Amino acid sequence: MSNVVDARGLSCPQPVIITVNEIKKIGQGEITVLVDTDTAKENVSRATNSQGWSVLEINPDEEGYKIRIGK
């Protein structure tokens, strides 16, 4: 089961900061990041790649996007 970061309702750079903190905390595995704007989706995706992780999938949902990342 992956960890979940709920960043909905937060403005950038907060979704990026909490995602990077979770990446550093777990080191490897999978994280599902929930965001509610296109900007947050793009910024979290870029930050994920800069940390050496990969975006596994991005799925739109009724409240925004579910971004599944992993290493």
C-alpha positions as CSV (number, residue, x, y, z in Angstrom):
1,M,0.0,0.0,0.0
2,S,1.4,3.4,-0.9
3,N,1.5,6.4,1.3
4,V,-0.9,9.2,0.6
5,V,-0.2,12.9,0.5
6,D,-3.3,15.0,0.4
7,A,-2.3,18.4,-0.9
8,R,-5.8,19.4,-2.1
9,G,-6.7,23.0,-1.2
10,L,-3.1,24.0,-0.8
11,S,-1.4,26.6,-3.1
12,C,2.1,26.1,-4.5
13,P,4.7,25.6,-3.4
14,Q,3.0,23.7,-0.5
15,P,2.1,20.5,-2.5
16,V,5.7,20.3,-3.7
17,I,7.2,20.8,-0.2
18,I,5.0,18.1,1.4
19,T,5.6,15.7,-1.4
20,V,9.4,16.2,-1.3
21,N,9.3,15.8,2.5
22,E,7.4,12.5,2.1
23,I,9.9,11.3,-0.5
24,K,12.8,12.0,1.9
25,K,11.0,10.3,4.7
26,I,10.3,7.0,3.1
27,G,13.3,6.8,0.7
28,Q,11.7,4.4,-1.7
29,G,8.4,2.8,-2.5
30,E,5.2,4.5,-3.7
31,I,3.3,7.6,-2.8
32,T,-0.1,8.8,-4.1
33,V,-0.3,12.6,-4.2
34,L,-3.7,14.2,-4.3
35,V,-3.8,17.7,-5.9
36,D,-6.6,19.9,-7.1
37,T,-5.0,22.2,-9.7
38,D,-3.1,21.8,-13.0
39,T,-0.3,23.9,-11.6
40,A,0.2,21.7,-8.6
41,K,0.1,18.6,-10.8
42,E,2.8,20.0,-13.0
43,N,5.0,21.2,-10.2
44,V,4.7,18.0,-8.2
45,S,5.6,16.0,-11.3
46,R,8.7,18.1,-11.9
47,A,9.8,17.9,-8.2
48,T,9.3,14.1,-8.3
49,N,11.7,13.8,-11.2
50,S,14.2,16.1,-9.6
51,Q,14.3,13.8,-6.6
52,G,15.2,10.8,-8.7
53,W,11.6,9.4,-8.5
54,S,9.3,8.6,-11.4
55,V,5.7,9.6,-12.0
56,L,4.0,6.2,-12.5
57,E,0.6,7.6,-13.5
58,I,-1.7,10.6,-13.3
59,N,-5.4,10.0,-13.0
60,P,-8.0,12.8,-13.0
61,D,-10.7,12.4,-10.4
62,E,-13.7,14.4,-9.3
63,E,-11.5,16.5,-7.0
64,G,-8.5,17.0,-9.1
65,Y,-5.7,14.5,-9.8
66,K,-4.2,11.4,-8.2
67,I,-0.5,11.3,-9.0
68,R,1.2,8.0,-8.3
69,I,4.9,8.3,-7.9
70,G,7.5,5.7,-7.1
71,K,11.2,4.7,-6.8
